[in-house]
Amino acid sequence: MKWFFGTFAVVTAILFLSFIAWIATRVMHADQANYVVGRIMIYDLYAVAVIVSYSAFVGGWHLWEKLTGRMEAERAGDEPKPGGT
């Protein structure tokens, strides 16, 4: 899970810095630079959406295992053995 938090930190940092750059280019009336920074922000928001989707999937998966009792069965060793033995 170290990779997840590292990726989330990088994406958040890029979004924060690009937001500051977007404000700076907007104030300086640098329209082309503002356009480029805006595109970077949009692509970074796509990355945020992917991270949130992954997090929701993993959270849903764990919730499903918790509700169906699979986590407790794995922990107790009550899972049926492969081949029915």
DSSP file (Angstrom, degrees, kcal/mol; ACC not computed):
  #  RESIDUE AA STRUCTURE BP1 BP2  ACC     N-H-->O    O-->H-N    N-H-->O    O-->H-N    TCO  KAPPA ALPHA  PHI   PSI    X-CA   Y-CA   Z-CA
    1    1 A M     >        0   0    0      0, 0.0     4,-1.7     0, 0.0     3,-0.2   0.000 360.0 360.0 360.0  -7.6    0.0    0.0    0.0
    2    2 A K  H  >  +     0   0    0      1,-0.2     4,-2.1     2,-0.2     5,-0.2   0.884 360.0  55.2 -60.9 -36.6    3.0    2.3    0.1
    3    3 A W  H  > S+     0   0    0      1,-0.2     4,-2.6     2,-0.2    -1,-0.2   0.861 104.0  55.1 -64.4 -35.2    2.7    2.8   -3.6
    4    4 A F  H  > S+     0   0    0     -3,-0.2     4,-2.6     2,-0.2    -1,-0.2   0.944 110.5  42.9 -65.0 -48.1   -0.9    4.0   -3.2
    5    5 A F  H  X S+     0   0    0     -4,-1.7     4,-2.2     2,-0.2    -1,-0.2   0.861 114.3  51.9 -68.8 -34.4   -0.1    6.7   -0.7
    6    6 A G  H  X S+     0   0    0     -4,-2.1     4,-2.2    -5,-0.2    -2,-0.2   0.929 112.1  45.7 -64.2 -45.3    3.0    7.8   -2.7
    7    7 A T  H  X S+     0   0    0     -4,-2.6     4,-2.6     1,-0.2     5,-0.2   0.908 112.7  50.8 -63.5 -42.5    0.9    8.1   -5.8
    8    8 A F  H  X S+     0   0    0     -4,-2.6     4,-2.3     1,-0.2    -1,-0.2   0.894 110.3  49.9 -62.9 -40.1   -1.9    9.9   -3.9
    9    9 A A  H  X S+     0   0    0     -4,-2.2     4,-2.4     2,-0.2    -2,-0.2   0.910 112.0  47.5 -65.1 -42.4    0.7   12.4   -2.5
   10   10 A V  H  X S+     0   0    0     -4,-2.2     4,-2.6     2,-0.2     5,-0.2   0.931 113.1  47.4 -65.2 -45.5    2.2   13.1   -5.9
   11   11 A V  H  X S+     0   0    0     -4,-2.6     4,-2.2     1,-0.2    -2,-0.2   0.902 113.5  48.5 -63.8 -40.7   -1.2   13.6   -7.6
   12   12 A T  H  X S+     0   0    0     -4,-2.3     4,-2.5    -5,-0.2    -1,-0.2   0.909 111.7  49.5 -66.2 -41.5   -2.3   15.9   -4.8
   13   13 A A  H  X S+     0   0    0     -4,-2.4     4,-2.8     2,-0.2     5,-0.3   0.914 111.1  49.2 -64.0 -42.8    0.9   17.9   -4.9
   14   14 A I  H  X S+     0   0    0     -4,-2.6     4,-2.6     1,-0.2     5,-0.2   0.917 111.7  49.3 -63.0 -42.1    0.7   18.3   -8.7
   15   15 A L  H  X S+     0   0    0     -4,-2.2     4,-1.9    -5,-0.2    -2,-0.2   0.925 113.0  46.8 -63.4 -44.2   -2.9   19.5   -8.4
   16   16 A F  H  X S+     0   0    0     -4,-2.5     4,-1.9     2,-0.2    -2,-0.2   0.939 115.5  44.5 -63.3 -47.9   -2.1   22.0   -5.7
   17   17 A L  H  X S+     0   0    0     -4,-2.8     4,-2.5     1,-0.2    -2,-0.2   0.875 112.7  51.1 -67.3 -37.1    0.9   23.4   -7.6
   18   18 A S  H  X S+     0   0    0     -4,-2.6     4,-2.5    -5,-0.3    -1,-0.2   0.840 107.1  54.6 -70.3 -30.3   -0.9   23.5  -10.9
   19   19 A F  H  X S+     0   0    0     -4,-1.9     4,-2.1    -5,-0.2    -2,-0.2   0.917 110.1  46.1 -66.1 -41.8   -3.8   25.4   -9.2
   20   20 A I  H  X S+     0   0    0     -4,-1.9     4,-2.4     2,-0.2    -2,-0.2   0.919 113.9  48.9 -64.2 -43.1   -1.3   28.0   -7.9
   21   21 A A  H  X S+     0   0    0     -4,-2.5     4,-2.7     1,-0.2     5,-0.2   0.870 108.6  54.2 -64.5 -36.2    0.3   28.2  -11.4
   22   22 A W  H  X S+     0   0    0     -4,-2.5     4,-1.9     2,-0.2    -1,-0.2   0.919 110.0  46.3 -64.0 -42.8   -3.1   28.6  -12.9
   23   23 A I  H  X S+     0   0    0     -4,-2.1     4,-2.5     2,-0.2    -2,-0.2   0.927 113.3  49.8 -63.8 -44.5   -3.9   31.5  -10.7
   24   24 A A  H  X S+     0   0    0     -4,-2.4     4,-2.1     1,-0.2    -2,-0.2   0.921 112.9  45.2 -62.4 -45.1   -0.5   33.1  -11.4
   25   25 A T  H  <>S+     0   0    0     -4,-2.7     5,-2.3     1,-0.2     4,-0.3   0.830 112.3  52.9 -69.7 -29.6   -0.8   32.7  -15.2
   26   26 A R  H ><5S+     0   0    0     -4,-1.9     3,-0.8    -5,-0.2    -2,-0.2   0.918 110.5  46.4 -68.1 -43.5   -4.4   34.1  -15.0
   27   27 A V  H 3<5S+     0   0    0     -4,-2.5    -2,-0.2     1,-0.2    -1,-0.2   0.866 113.1  49.6 -66.6 -36.7   -3.3   37.2  -13.1
   28   28 A M  T 3<5S-     0   0    0     -4,-2.1    -1,-0.2    -5,-0.2    -2,-0.2   0.484 108.8-125.9 -81.2  -1.6   -0.4   37.7  -15.6
   29   29 A H  T < 5 +     0   0    0     -3,-0.8     2,-1.3    -4,-0.3    -3,-0.2   0.833  55.4 154.0  58.0  35.5   -2.7   37.4  -18.5
   30   30 A A     >< +     0   0    0     -5,-2.3     4,-2.6     1,-0.2    -1,-0.2  -0.721  17.3 178.5 -92.1  86.0   -0.5   34.6  -20.0
   31   31 A D  H  > S+     0   0    0     -2,-1.3     4,-2.1     1,-0.2    -1,-0.2   0.876  73.0  47.6 -64.2 -42.2   -3.3   33.0  -21.9
   32   32 A Q  H  > S+     0   0    0      2,-0.2     4,-2.2     1,-0.2    -1,-0.2   0.928 115.1  45.9 -66.9 -43.4   -1.3   30.2  -23.6
   33   33 A A  H  > S+     0   0    0      1,-0.2     4,-2.6     2,-0.2     5,-0.2   0.884 111.3  53.7 -64.7 -37.1    0.5   29.2  -20.4
   34   34 A N  H  X S+     0   0    0     -4,-2.6     4,-2.2    -9,-0.2    -1,-0.2   0.886 107.9  50.5 -63.9 -38.6   -2.9   29.4  -18.6
   35   35 A Y  H  X S+     0   0    0     -4,-2.1     4,-2.1     2,-0.2    -2,-0.2   0.926 111.3  47.8 -63.2 -45.8   -4.3   27.0  -21.2
   36   36 A V  H  X S+     0   0    0     -4,-2.2     4,-2.1     2,-0.2    -2,-0.2   0.922 113.0  47.6 -63.4 -45.0   -1.4   24.5  -20.7
   37   37 A V  H  X S+     0   0    0     -4,-2.6     4,-2.3     1,-0.2    -1,-0.2   0.887 110.0  53.9 -64.1 -38.4   -1.7   24.6  -16.9
   38   38 A G  H  X S+     0   0    0     -4,-2.2     4,-2.1    -5,-0.2    -1,-0.2   0.896 107.7  49.7 -62.3 -40.6   -5.4   24.1  -17.2
   39   39 A R  H  X S+     0   0    0     -4,-2.1     4,-2.5     2,-0.2     5,-0.2   0.898 109.5  52.0 -65.0 -39.9   -4.9   21.0  -19.4
   40   40 A I  H  X S+     0   0    0     -4,-2.1     4,-2.3     1,-0.2    -2,-0.2   0.909 109.1  50.9 -61.1 -41.4   -2.4   19.7  -16.8
   41   41 A M  H  X S+     0   0    0     -4,-2.3     4,-2.2     2,-0.2    -2,-0.2   0.906 109.5  50.2 -62.9 -41.7   -5.0   20.2  -14.1
   42   42 A I  H  X S+     0   0    0     -4,-2.1     4,-1.6     2,-0.2    -2,-0.2   0.931 111.8  46.7 -64.5 -45.4   -7.7   18.3  -16.1
   43   43 A Y  H  X S+     0   0    0     -4,-2.5     4,-1.7     1,-0.2    -1,-0.2   0.874 111.9  52.0 -64.3 -35.8   -5.4   15.3  -16.7
   44   44 A D  H  X S+     0   0    0     -4,-2.3     4,-2.2     1,-0.2    -1,-0.2   0.869 105.4  54.4 -68.2 -35.5   -4.4   15.4  -13.0
   45   45 A L  H  X S+     0   0    0     -4,-2.2     4,-2.2     2,-0.2    -1,-0.2   0.842 104.4  55.5 -65.9 -31.7   -8.1   15.4  -12.1
   46   46 A Y  H  X S+     0   0    0     -4,-1.6     4,-2.0     2,-0.2    -1,-0.2   0.914 107.2  49.8 -62.1 -42.0   -8.5   12.3  -14.2
   47   47 A A  H  X S+     0   0    0     -4,-1.7     4,-2.3     1,-0.2    -2,-0.2   0.894 108.7  52.1 -63.6 -39.6   -5.7   10.7  -12.1
   48   48 A V  H  X S+     0   0    0     -4,-2.2     4,-2.7     1,-0.2    -1,-0.2   0.911 108.2  52.0 -61.6 -41.5   -7.6   11.7   -9.0
   49   49 A A  H  X S+     0   0    0     -4,-2.2     4,-2.4     1,-0.2    -2,-0.2   0.886 108.9  49.9 -63.2 -38.8  -10.7   10.0  -10.3
   50   50 A V  H  X S+     0   0    0     -4,-2.0     4,-2.5     2,-0.2    -1,-0.2   0.919 112.0  47.8 -65.0 -43.4   -8.7    6.8  -11.0
   51   51 A I  H  X S+     0   0    0     -4,-2.3     4,-2.5     2,-0.2    -2,-0.2   0.911 113.1  47.6 -65.0 -42.3   -7.3    6.8   -7.5
   52   52 A V  H  X S+     0   0    0     -4,-2.7     4,-2.5     2,-0.2    -1,-0.2   0.895 111.9  50.9 -65.8 -39.3  -10.8    7.5   -5.9
   53   53 A S  H  X S+     0   0    0     -4,-2.4     4,-2.4    -5,-0.2    -2,-0.2   0.920 111.3  47.7 -63.5 -43.8  -12.3    4.7   -8.1
   54   54 A Y  H  X S+     0   0    0     -4,-2.5     4,-2.6     2,-0.2     5,-0.2   0.926 112.3  49.4 -62.0 -44.6   -9.6    2.3   -7.0
   55   55 A S  H  X S+     0   0    0     -4,-2.5     4,-2.5     1,-0.2    -2,-0.2   0.897 111.5  48.8 -62.9 -40.6  -10.1    3.2   -3.3
   56   56 A A  H  X S+     0   0    0     -4,-2.5     4,-2.6     2,-0.2    -1,-0.2   0.892 111.4  50.5 -66.1 -39.5  -13.9    2.8   -3.7
   57   57 A F  H  X S+     0   0    0     -4,-2.4     4,-2.5     2,-0.2    -2,-0.2   0.943 113.2  44.1 -63.5 -47.9  -13.4   -0.6   -5.3
   58   58 A V  H  X S+     0   0    0     -4,-2.6     4,-2.4     2,-0.2     5,-0.2   0.907 114.9  49.6 -65.2 -41.5  -11.1   -1.9   -2.6
   59   59 A G  H  X S+     0   0    0     -4,-2.5     4,-2.3    -5,-0.2    -1,-0.2   0.907 112.3  47.6 -62.9 -42.0  -13.3   -0.4    0.1
   60   60 A G  H  X S+     0   0    0     -4,-2.6     4,-2.6     2,-0.2    -2,-0.2   0.890 110.4  52.6 -64.7 -40.0  -16.3   -2.1   -1.4
   61   61 A W  H  X S+     0   0    0     -4,-2.5     4,-2.3     2,-0.2    -2,-0.2   0.933 111.8  45.1 -61.5 -46.4  -14.5   -5.4   -1.7
   62   62 A H  H  X S+     0   0    0     -4,-2.4     4,-2.3     2,-0.2    -2,-0.2   0.882 112.3  51.8 -66.5 -38.0  -13.5   -5.3    1.9
   63   63 A L  H  X S+     0   0    0     -4,-2.3     4,-2.8     2,-0.2    -1,-0.2   0.919 109.6  50.1 -63.6 -42.3  -17.0   -4.3    3.0
   64   64 A W  H  X S+     0   0    0     -4,-2.6     4,-2.3     1,-0.2     6,-0.3   0.921 111.3  48.3 -61.9 -44.0  -18.4   -7.2    1.0
   65   65 A E  H  X>S+     0   0    0     -4,-2.3     5,-1.4     1,-0.2     6,-1.0   0.888 112.7  49.1 -63.9 -37.6  -16.0   -9.7    2.6
   66   66 A K  H  <5S+     0   0    0     -4,-2.3     3,-0.5     1,-0.2    -2,-0.2   0.923 112.7  46.7 -66.8 -43.9  -16.9   -8.3    6.0
   67   67 A L  H  <5S+     0   0    0     -4,-2.8    -2,-0.2     1,-0.2    -1,-0.2   0.838 115.3  45.3 -69.5 -32.5  -20.6   -8.5    5.4
   68   68 A T  H  <5S-     0   0    0     -4,-2.3    -1,-0.2    -5,-0.2    -2,-0.2   0.539 110.9-119.7 -88.7  -5.9  -20.4  -12.1    4.0
   69   69 A G  T  X5S+     0   0    0     -4,-0.8     4,-1.9    -3,-0.5    -3,-0.2   0.588  74.2 128.2  82.8  10.7  -18.1  -13.3    6.8
   70   70 A R  H  >< +     0   0    0     -5,-1.4     4,-2.4    -6,-0.3     5,-0.2   0.871  69.5  55.1 -68.4 -35.8  -15.2  -14.2    4.5
   71   71 A M  H  > S+     0   0    0     -6,-1.0     4,-2.1     1,-0.2    -1,-0.2   0.924 110.7  44.8 -63.7 -43.1  -12.7  -12.2    6.5
   72   72 A E  H  > S+     0   0    0     -7,-0.3     4,-2.3     2,-0.2     6,-0.2   0.882 111.9  52.8 -68.6 -37.0  -13.6  -14.0    9.7
   73   73 A A  H  X>S+     0   0    0     -4,-1.9     5,-2.0     2,-0.2     4,-1.1   0.903 110.6  47.4 -64.5 -41.0  -13.6  -17.4    8.0
   74   74 A E  H  <5S+     0   0    0     -4,-2.4     3,-0.2     1,-0.2    -1,-0.2   0.907 112.7  49.1 -65.6 -40.8  -10.1  -16.8    6.6
   75   75 A R  H  <5S+     0   0    0     -4,-2.1    -2,-0.2     1,-0.2    -1,-0.2   0.871 115.1  43.5 -66.8 -37.2   -8.8  -15.6   10.0
   76   76 A A  H  <5S-     0   0    0     -4,-2.3    -1,-0.2    -5,-0.1    -2,-0.2   0.611 109.0-121.1 -84.9 -12.4  -10.3  -18.7   11.8
   77   77 A G  T  <5S+     0   0    0     -4,-1.1    -3,-0.2    -3,-0.2    -4,-0.1   0.752  71.9 131.8  78.9  23.7   -9.1  -21.1    9.1
   78   78 A D      < +     0   0    0     -5,-2.0    -4,-0.2    -6,-0.2    -5,-0.1   0.371  29.1 124.1 -90.2   4.3  -12.7  -22.3    8.5
   79   79 A E  S    S-     0   0    0     -6,-0.6     2,-0.1     1,-0.1    -9,-0.0  -0.377  71.5-105.1 -66.6 140.8  -12.4  -22.0    4.7
   80   80 A P        -     0   0    0      0, 0.0    -1,-0.1     0, 0.0     3,-0.1  -0.416  38.0-116.1 -64.5 141.4  -13.2  -25.2    2.8
   81   81 A K    >   -     0   0    0      1,-0.1     3,-1.8    -2,-0.1     2,-0.1  -0.468  35.2 -95.0 -76.3 148.3  -10.1  -26.9    1.4
   82   82 A P  G >  S+     0   0    0      0, 0.0     3,-0.5     0, 0.0    -1,-0.1  -0.420 112.9  26.7 -61.9 136.7   -9.7  -27.2   -2.3
   83   83 A G  G 3  S-     0   0    0      1,-0.2    -2,-0.0    -2,-0.1     0, 0.0   0.406 122.0 -88.2  88.9  -1.5  -10.9  -30.5   -3.6
   84   84 A G  G <         0   0    0     -3,-1.8    -1,-0.2     1,-0.1     0, 0.0   0.668 360.0 360.0  77.6  17.5  -13.4  -31.0   -0.7
   85   85 A T    <         0   0    0     -3,-0.5    -2,-0.1    -4,-0.1    -1,-0.1   0.456 360.0 360.0 -98.0 360.0  -11.0  -32.6    1.7
